Amino acid sequence: MDGVNDGMSIGEVARRAGLEPSAIRYYESAGLLPEPARVSGRRRYDEDVLEWLSLIALAREAGFTIAEIRQLVTDFAPGTRPAARWQVLATRKLAEIDAMVARAERMRAVLRVALDCGCFRLEDCSALLAVDPVDGLNPCAMPAAAVEAARKRSAAAR
């Protein structure tokens, strides 16, 4: 970088990433971002910092802690492949994410049942209270025995 106009200022990075400059400084202090170049004492960033920030945002949205993100992006020994370094963390986080996806899918199914529900009170809606809706069926319009039979068929098919 030859001058003040080389690279992006922290304000420009923050604007483009949709963050506050304080968040970028925090990520730097936490070791999640590489140390930026400085020109006349001011941080100057390359375009690739936006990719780093995108990865950090994705990891945060998926429930990664700052320590886990640091483990993903720092402290690589020369010659160590990322897959080997990430083995334990990735295995644990994949299980957590799979569980989160399963919960979200169950909630989506509950909400779909709720949209088709004809019950007047929540207390009357056994399908919604069961929190285990049967895909594609409106249990509120079915006799209880038919709902249970459909649930058993759905469970057996999984």
Backbone bond lengths (Angstrom), bond angles and torsions (degrees), N, CA, C in turn:
res aa  C-N    CA-C-N  psi(-1)  N-CA   C-N-CA  omega(-1)  CA-C   N-CA-C  phi
1 M - - - 1.436 - - 1.520 108.10 -
2 D 1.304 115.65 126.49 1.457 119.52 -173.28 1.517 114.15 -98.40
3 G 1.309 118.53 -22.92 1.454 118.76 -175.30 1.499 111.52 -153.72
4 V 1.314 114.97 -176.89 1.448 121.18 -176.56 1.526 110.95 -62.80
5 N 1.328 118.31 -28.82 1.457 121.31 -177.48 1.526 112.92 -81.37
6 D 1.334 117.42 -5.22 1.460 120.25 177.89 1.520 109.81 -79.30
7 G 1.321 116.23 130.53 1.451 120.36 179.69 1.512 111.38 77.59
8 M 1.314 114.28 177.23 1.464 120.86 -177.54 1.521 109.84 -103.86
9 S 1.318 115.36 147.31 1.459 120.57 173.69 1.520 108.43 -76.08
10 I 1.318 117.16 166.22 1.451 120.96 178.48 1.530 110.22 -63.11
11 G 1.318 116.99 -34.56 1.466 120.38 177.49 1.522 112.08 -64.08
12 E 1.325 116.85 -41.87 1.465 121.21 178.79 1.531 110.42 -65.57
13 V 1.328 116.70 -43.96 1.465 120.32 178.04 1.529 109.52 -61.09
14 A 1.321 116.20 -46.06 1.468 120.37 -179.20 1.523 110.41 -59.98
15 R 1.319 117.10 -45.74 1.470 120.70 179.96 1.526 110.96 -61.13
16 R 1.314 116.93 -46.52 1.470 120.67 -177.35 1.522 112.31 -69.73
17 A 1.325 116.52 -29.96 1.472 120.16 -179.26 1.523 112.14 -91.06
18 G 1.322 117.78 -8.66 1.456 120.65 -178.88 1.528 112.50 72.56
19 L 1.325 116.17 34.47 1.460 122.15 -178.72 1.519 110.49 -124.47
20 E 1.300 114.90 168.63 1.459 121.01 170.40 1.535 107.41 -87.24
21 P 1.334 117.70 146.88 1.470 118.91 176.18 1.530 112.66 -55.18
22 S 1.319 117.30 -32.20 1.465 120.03 179.48 1.534 111.17 -62.86
23 A 1.334 117.75 -33.03 1.467 120.52 177.59 1.522 110.40 -65.89
24 I 1.317 116.41 -39.92 1.467 120.30 179.11 1.527 109.91 -65.90
25 R 1.329 116.94 -43.45 1.470 119.85 177.26 1.534 110.36 -62.18
26 Y 1.332 116.36 -39.41 1.470 120.16 178.15 1.528 110.45 -62.62
27 Y 1.336 117.44 -46.82 1.460 120.63 179.61 1.528 110.79 -60.65
28 E 1.313 116.64 -36.44 1.470 119.75 176.00 1.524 110.40 -64.42
29 S 1.330 116.67 -48.03 1.465 119.87 -177.82 1.530 112.03 -66.39
30 A 1.326 116.72 -27.47 1.468 121.15 178.43 1.525 111.75 -82.83
31 G 1.324 116.78 -4.20 1.464 120.40 178.10 1.517 114.37 82.39
32 L 1.327 117.51 19.45 1.468 120.21 -179.23 1.520 112.89 -90.87
33 L 1.310 116.67 -19.86 1.464 121.42 179.15 1.514 109.41 -119.13
34 P 1.326 116.06 145.15 1.464 117.84 174.92 1.536 109.98 -66.06
35 E 1.292 116.18 150.12 1.468 121.60 179.37 1.534 108.81 -61.88
36 P 1.329 117.50 126.37 1.466 119.42 -179.29 1.533 111.04 -77.81
37 A 1.322 114.55 158.94 1.462 119.35 173.03 1.521 107.90 -68.27
38 R 1.295 116.56 157.51 1.468 120.82 177.61 1.515 108.62 -124.93
39 V 1.316 114.61 136.26 1.454 121.67 175.07 1.520 106.13 -124.88
40 S 1.314 116.36 119.25 1.471 122.05 -175.75 1.525 110.86 53.03
41 G 1.324 116.77 37.95 1.454 122.38 177.52 1.523 115.12 81.72
42 R 1.325 117.78 -3.14 1.473 120.96 -178.37 1.528 110.49 -102.08
43 R 1.320 115.05 140.46 1.459 120.39 178.96 1.533 109.46 -64.70
44 R 1.331 115.13 138.44 1.465 121.47 174.56 1.528 106.89 -132.52
45 Y 1.315 116.03 126.17 1.461 121.79 -172.63 1.515 111.48 -112.52
46 D 1.330 114.72 144.41 1.462 121.36 170.62 1.518 108.73 -81.40
47 E 1.317 116.74 163.93 1.467 122.29 179.24 1.532 112.60 -57.66
48 D 1.338 117.33 -30.78 1.467 119.63 -175.62 1.525 113.29 -65.02
49 V 1.332 118.55 -15.34 1.464 119.97 177.06 1.521 110.27 -62.90
50 L 1.320 117.46 -28.48 1.463 120.40 179.18 1.525 110.91 -67.11
51 E 1.326 117.42 -34.62 1.465 120.96 175.88 1.530 110.37 -68.11
52 W 1.339 117.00 -41.12 1.460 120.97 176.45 1.526 110.07 -59.42
53 L 1.333 115.98 -46.56 1.465 120.26 -179.06 1.522 111.67 -64.93
54 S 1.319 116.89 -34.77 1.466 120.76 176.70 1.528 110.61 -65.39
55 L 1.320 117.21 -42.52 1.470 121.56 177.10 1.528 110.61 -63.41
56 I 1.318 116.83 -43.14 1.468 120.91 179.00 1.525 109.63 -61.77
57 A 1.339 117.20 -44.91 1.474 120.77 -179.77 1.523 110.68 -62.18
58 L 1.316 117.25 -43.65 1.461 121.20 179.27 1.530 110.77 -61.07
59 A 1.323 115.75 -45.73 1.467 119.93 179.64 1.532 110.90 -63.47
60 R 1.327 117.31 -42.57 1.469 120.32 178.85 1.528 110.61 -62.08
61 E 1.339 117.02 -43.12 1.466 121.22 179.16 1.522 111.66 -63.36
62 A 1.332 116.61 -29.31 1.464 121.10 179.31 1.525 112.33 -85.69
63 G 1.332 117.25 1.84 1.453 120.33 175.55 1.514 115.66 95.00
64 F 1.322 118.01 11.24 1.457 120.40 177.71 1.522 109.52 -73.30
65 T 1.322 115.98 141.35 1.458 120.89 174.35 1.523 109.02 -81.96
66 I 1.323 115.90 167.73 1.467 120.17 176.48 1.529 109.78 -59.61
67 A 1.324 117.57 -41.64 1.475 120.94 179.43 1.528 111.02 -62.21
68 E 1.333 116.88 -40.42 1.470 119.77 179.21 1.523 110.94 -67.92
69 I 1.315 116.92 -39.08 1.466 119.41 178.05 1.525 109.56 -65.60
70 R 1.318 116.83 -41.34 1.469 120.23 177.28 1.521 110.05 -57.49
71 Q 1.326 116.20 -41.86 1.469 120.27 179.35 1.529 110.68 -63.62
72 L 1.322 116.79 -33.18 1.469 120.14 178.47 1.522 112.71 -69.61
73 V 1.325 116.96 -36.39 1.464 118.86 -167.67 1.523 115.50 -112.49
74 T 1.336 119.21 -3.41 1.466 119.05 -175.99 1.522 112.16 -132.24
75 D 1.325 113.88 175.69 1.461 123.89 171.83 1.521 114.87 58.93
76 F 1.306 116.55 40.59 1.451 119.70 175.67 1.525 109.77 -83.91
77 A 1.315 115.47 127.11 1.459 119.61 174.04 1.531 107.65 -75.03
78 P 1.321 116.97 143.37 1.467 118.99 178.73 1.530 110.59 -54.22
79 G 1.305 116.39 132.57 1.454 122.07 178.58 1.517 114.84 84.88
80 T 1.328 118.07 -0.92 1.459 121.17 179.08 1.517 109.26 -89.25
81 R 1.313 115.64 123.22 1.459 119.72 178.43 1.527 109.49 -75.52
82 P 1.342 117.26 142.62 1.467 119.50 179.02 1.527 113.19 -54.24
83 A 1.320 118.09 -38.61 1.472 120.16 -177.66 1.522 111.19 -59.01
84 A 1.308 117.90 -41.11 1.465 121.13 -179.99 1.529 110.11 -67.71
85 R 1.302 117.00 -40.66 1.460 122.05 -177.80 1.527 111.80 -69.54
86 W 1.315 116.22 -33.84 1.458 121.65 -174.89 1.521 113.97 -90.34
87 Q 1.309 119.59 -2.46 1.463 123.39 -171.21 1.533 113.15 -50.19
88 V 1.305 117.77 -55.63 1.467 121.16 -175.85 1.530 110.65 -67.33
89 L 1.329 116.23 -48.85 1.468 120.15 -179.11 1.524 110.73 -62.08
90 A 1.321 116.97 -46.19 1.466 120.22 -177.64 1.522 111.44 -63.48
91 T 1.302 117.62 -41.88 1.463 120.88 179.61 1.528 110.67 -61.36
92 R 1.327 116.54 -46.04 1.465 120.68 179.67 1.529 111.22 -66.25
93 K 1.336 117.31 -45.24 1.465 120.34 -177.03 1.529 111.27 -69.57
94 L 1.320 118.14 -34.35 1.469 119.72 176.86 1.521 110.71 -61.74
95 A 1.330 117.13 -40.73 1.467 120.35 177.28 1.524 110.52 -63.99
96 E 1.338 117.24 -42.04 1.470 120.78 178.27 1.529 111.11 -63.95
97 I 1.323 117.00 -43.28 1.467 121.01 -179.51 1.522 110.71 -67.31
98 D 1.336 117.76 -39.70 1.468 120.39 176.70 1.526 110.61 -60.36
99 A 1.335 117.00 -41.61 1.463 120.84 178.33 1.527 110.75 -65.44
100 M 1.339 116.76 -39.89 1.457 121.16 178.69 1.540 110.47 -64.51
101 V 1.314 117.16 -41.60 1.466 121.43 178.19 1.525 110.11 -64.27
102 A 1.324 117.29 -41.80 1.467 120.65 178.99 1.531 110.59 -62.15
103 R 1.341 116.83 -42.27 1.472 119.66 177.18 1.520 111.27 -63.62
104 A 1.322 117.25 -41.58 1.472 121.10 179.38 1.526 110.83 -64.63
105 E 1.331 117.55 -39.86 1.465 120.53 178.37 1.524 111.21 -65.77
106 R 1.329 116.97 -39.42 1.467 119.72 176.92 1.524 110.42 -64.11
107 M 1.338 116.76 -42.08 1.465 119.86 179.98 1.520 110.71 -65.84
108 R 1.331 117.38 -38.55 1.464 120.87 176.61 1.521 109.86 -59.88
109 A 1.333 116.89 -42.89 1.463 120.68 179.25 1.528 110.64 -64.26
110 V 1.315 117.22 -40.41 1.463 120.92 178.07 1.525 110.14 -62.14
111 L 1.327 116.32 -44.76 1.468 119.87 -179.86 1.526 111.51 -64.26
112 R 1.329 117.15 -36.37 1.472 119.46 177.30 1.523 110.67 -65.65
113 V 1.328 117.13 -40.43 1.463 120.66 176.02 1.522 108.87 -62.46
114 A 1.328 116.70 -42.89 1.466 120.72 -178.77 1.523 111.66 -60.60
115 L 1.326 116.78 -36.51 1.469 119.72 179.79 1.526 112.26 -67.18
116 D 1.337 116.86 -29.97 1.467 120.97 -179.96 1.518 113.15 -96.04
117 C 1.313 117.59 -3.73 1.456 121.92 -174.40 1.535 110.88 -67.55
118 G 1.300 115.25 135.19 1.459 120.48 177.23 1.517 112.31 -104.15
119 C 1.297 117.94 5.18 1.465 121.70 -178.81 1.525 109.79 -69.50
120 F 1.330 114.90 148.70 1.459 120.38 179.28 1.516 112.23 -88.90
121 R 1.330 117.01 -25.66 1.462 121.18 -179.42 1.524 109.19 -131.55
122 L 1.302 116.20 146.20 1.466 120.78 178.51 1.529 110.64 -57.54
123 E 1.321 116.81 -38.94 1.459 121.24 -178.40 1.529 112.49 -61.54
124 D 1.335 116.89 -23.74 1.461 121.22 -179.58 1.520 112.79 -86.45
125 C 1.302 117.29 -8.71 1.467 120.89 -172.72 1.526 110.53 -98.01
126 S 1.311 116.20 87.46 1.464 120.15 -178.56 1.521 111.14 -65.05
127 A 1.327 117.23 -31.39 1.462 119.84 -179.62 1.523 111.04 -66.01
128 L 1.308 116.51 -42.62 1.455 120.08 -179.14 1.524 111.17 -72.06
129 L 1.307 117.05 -39.32 1.459 120.63 -179.59 1.525 112.33 -69.58
130 A 1.333 117.41 -24.93 1.460 121.34 -179.97 1.531 111.26 -70.42
131 V 1.320 118.41 -23.22 1.451 125.31 -179.68 1.532 111.81 52.67
132 D 1.314 115.55 30.19 1.460 120.47 175.98 1.523 107.85 -142.27
133 P 1.336 117.59 62.62 1.454 120.16 -175.43 1.523 112.41 -65.87
134 V 1.306 115.22 152.71 1.455 121.90 179.00 1.522 107.39 -92.76
135 D 1.325 116.82 125.45 1.459 121.42 -176.81 1.514 112.65 -54.53
136 G 1.325 114.86 131.61 1.456 121.47 172.21 1.513 115.47 78.41
137 L 1.309 118.79 -1.05 1.455 120.54 -178.32 1.521 109.81 -114.20
138 N 1.323 116.09 153.06 1.450 121.33 173.98 1.522 107.12 -105.19
139 P 1.332 117.09 89.89 1.456 120.39 -175.80 1.523 113.25 -60.54
140 C 1.309 118.09 -23.73 1.468 120.69 -179.11 1.525 111.36 -65.31
141 A 1.325 116.30 -24.44 1.457 120.35 -178.37 1.526 111.88 -98.59
142 M 1.354 117.09 6.78 1.458 121.16 -175.72 1.524 110.55 -114.21
143 P 1.317 117.44 150.57 1.467 119.60 172.24 1.532 109.48 -63.78
144 A 1.301 117.06 150.67 1.456 122.19 -176.24 1.529 112.44 -55.76
145 A 1.338 118.35 -39.20 1.473 121.56 -179.43 1.533 110.29 -64.46
146 A 1.314 117.45 -38.29 1.467 120.83 179.34 1.523 111.09 -68.86
147 V 1.323 116.53 -37.31 1.466 120.71 177.03 1.527 109.75 -62.29
148 E 1.333 116.65 -46.45 1.466 120.60 -179.30 1.523 111.05 -63.70
149 A 1.314 118.35 -41.56 1.467 121.61 178.05 1.525 110.81 -62.80
150 A 1.314 117.24 -41.96 1.466 120.62 178.81 1.517 110.98 -64.61
151 R 1.334 117.60 -39.14 1.460 121.59 177.94 1.526 110.88 -62.61
152 K 1.330 116.21 -42.21 1.466 120.14 179.91 1.523 110.30 -64.52
153 R 1.341 117.35 -42.34 1.475 119.59 177.95 1.523 110.92 -63.81
154 S 1.334 116.65 -40.92 1.468 121.04 179.56 1.524 110.54 -63.73
155 A 1.323 117.78 -43.92 1.463 122.20 179.67 1.524 110.92 -64.75
156 A 1.313 117.37 -39.69 1.465 120.98 179.99 1.525 111.46 -67.44
157 A 1.324 116.63 -31.81 1.469 121.45 -178.63 1.519 111.48 -73.21
158 R 1.338 117.31 -20.80 1.472 120.41 -178.67 1.457 108.64 -78.48
